[in-house]
Amino acid sequence: MIIKILGEGCSKCDEQLKNVEKAIEELGLEADIQKVEDFREIVVYGVMSTPALVVDEVVKSSGRVLSVKEVKKYL
């Protein structure tokens, strides 16, 4: 599983990353987590507000920080 956190390095993006890491740990999954901060790459996904969560190249959420529980639903 490839998970991407899209965002330009703001505190909300960091919080999203922490919640994703915790969700993966709690579920016992193995995943490649990537933080994407390049604006041009973010736009390719059609995301206009960050942070965004992308799982296996599908945008699952954008514009808000997901809780650990919400992240688990998408994984």
Summary of the structure (lengths in Angstrom):
residues: 75
radius of gyration: 11.0
end to end distance: 8.8
largest distance: 32.6
contacts: 221
relative contact order: 0.29
helix: 40%
strand: 25%
